[in-house]
Amino acid sequence: MNKEWSELNKIMQTQIKKKDTYEVGIDTLFDLRNKLMKNLTSFNDELSRTDFNAIPFINADGYHSKTIVYSIWHIFRIEDIVAHVLISEDEQVFFAGNYQERINSPIITTGNELVKQQIADFSRQLNLKELYSYIFEVKESTEKIIKNLSYNELKRKISEERKEYLKSLNVVSTDENAIWLIDYWCDKDIRGLIQMPFSRHWIMHTEASLRIKNKIHSN
């Protein structure tokens, strides 16, 4: 794992545990996210559309077995769902901004259910320009939500009603590769959600994308 990102993530986790360092911890989180976003946006300047769709580790086991465009979709669909459905309990950016049509996506889910060639086929269909519009909007809206959270709200658990509502939206596939996400998120408090989908999850998929990029460019 990238040492700088890993260190920032560790510092942030320690800071948001204590009331007197909570606000500094949120600043650390945003700093980490800005550094990661810089990498994700740099792909747009450095890679061809074919590179975005490439799946050089198709048979591997791990985050790098995807495509870069899939990884970007996946990071931000998860964030959008968690931030809006589970934390702020309002409408997802995806639906409010009519992004399914704009991105030309055949799915509304996180994409966890897709494997191998399905990921490659899915990747080719997406409108990259609109996908980037989506991820900027999601990042901004999530950070607005986080900024408005008080320290005491971090202990809030996800209610059973919210969990059922999330299931009813069909934004998480019922496929065994995806359905576990609902329990995984809903068993966490708000602090736990900040520590996973909003930080560590970004790191893992950004690193996997860099690995894919390096592989493509070494061929």
Buried (B, 14 or more C-beta within 10 A) or exposed (E): EBEEBBEBBEBBBEBBBEEEBBEBBBEBBBEBBEBBBEBBBEBEEEBEEEBBBBBBBBEEEEBBBBBBBBBBBBBBBBBBBBBBBBBBEEEBBBBEBEBBEBBEBEBBBBBBBBEEEEBBEBBEEBBBEBBBBBBBBBBEBBBEBBEEBEBEEBEBEBEEEBBEEBBEEEBBBEEEEBBEBBEEBBEBBBBBBBBBBBBBBBBBBBBBBBBBBEEBEEE
